[in-house]
Amino acid sequence: MDGRKLPANIGKPGGPDPRWYGYSVGRWEGNTFVVETTGVDDRSWLDVYGNPHSVEMRVEERYTRLEHGHLKLAVSVDDSKAYTKLFSPSRD
């Protein structure tokens, strides 16, 4: 929230080590709060089913207030080392 950028070269020489929950930065886009995350330790799972991810995975979460007491959450996952295309998980 302070304007800093996500770190580069995570897990590579001269770069920071991956973290269990990665590195996240947030910003406002109008009335939507956007959180970007990368550098998540690849020993963790993407979900409760054990789907993998690489340390290069990038996750974007977008929180929008629809009305008092109601938020809309949109998530996108981009990890070209583990998946063929960007995807947005959803609950059915």
C-alpha positions in Angstrom: 0.0 0.0 0.0 3.0 2.3 0.2 3.8 2.3 -3.5 6.6 -0.3 -3.5 7.0 -2.8 -6.4 7.0 -6.6 -6.2 10.6 -7.9 -5.8 12.3 -9.3 -8.9 14.5 -12.4 -9.4 12.9 -14.3 -6.5 14.7 -17.5 -5.8 17.6 -16.6 -8.2 21.1 -15.4 -7.3 21.0 -11.8 -6.0 17.2 -12.0 -5.5 15.2 -12.6 -2.3 14.2 -16.1 -1.2 10.6 -17.4 -1.9 8.2 -17.1 1.1 5.4 -19.4 2.2 2.8 -16.7 1.4 5.0 -14.9 -1.2 5.4 -11.1 -1.5 2.2 -9.0 -1.9 1.5 -5.4 -2.8 -1.8 -3.6 -2.8 -3.3 -0.6 -4.4 -6.6 1.1 -5.1 -8.2 1.3 -8.5 -11.3 3.4 -8.0 -13.4 1.5 -5.5 -11.6 -1.8 -6.1 -8.7 -2.9 -3.9 -6.1 -4.9 -6.0 -3.6 -7.2 -4.4 -0.7 -8.8 -6.5 1.3 -11.7 -5.1 4.4 -13.5 -6.4 7.3 -15.4 -5.0 5.2 -18.1 -3.2 7.3 -21.0 -2.0 6.7 -23.9 -4.5 6.6 -26.4 -1.6 3.1 -25.1 -0.9 0.0 -26.1 -2.7 -2.3 -24.0 -4.9 -5.4 -25.4 -3.2 -6.6 -28.0 -0.8 -6.4 -30.7 -3.5 -2.6 -30.4 -3.8 -2.4 -28.7 -7.2 1.1 -27.5 -7.7 2.5 -24.1 -8.6 5.9 -22.7 -9.4 7.7 -19.9 -7.5 7.0 -17.7 -10.6 3.2 -17.9 -10.1 1.5 -14.5 -10.0 -1.9 -14.1 -8.3 -4.1 -11.0 -8.6 -7.0 -10.5 -6.2 -9.6 -7.8 -6.8 -12.0 -6.8 -4.0 -14.9 -4.6 -4.9 -17.6 -3.4 -2.4 -21.0 -4.0 -4.0 -23.0 -2.6 -1.1 -22.8 -2.5 2.7 -21.8 -6.0 3.9 -21.1 -7.4 0.4 -17.8 -7.8 -1.4 -17.1 -9.2 -4.9 -13.8 -11.1 -5.1 -12.2 -11.9 -8.5 -8.9 -13.9 -8.5 -6.6 -14.7 -11.4 -3.6 -17.1 -11.4 -0.9 -16.9 -14.0 1.8 -19.6 -13.8 3.2 -20.6 -17.2 5.6 -23.2 -15.7 2.7 -25.1 -14.1 -0.3 -24.3 -16.3 -0.9 -23.6 -20.0 -2.9 -20.4 -19.5 -4.0 -17.9 -17.0 -7.1 -19.0 -15.0 -9.6 -17.7 -12.5 -10.8 -20.1 -9.9 -14.4 -20.0 -8.9 -16.8 -21.6 -6.5 -19.7 -23.4 -7.8 
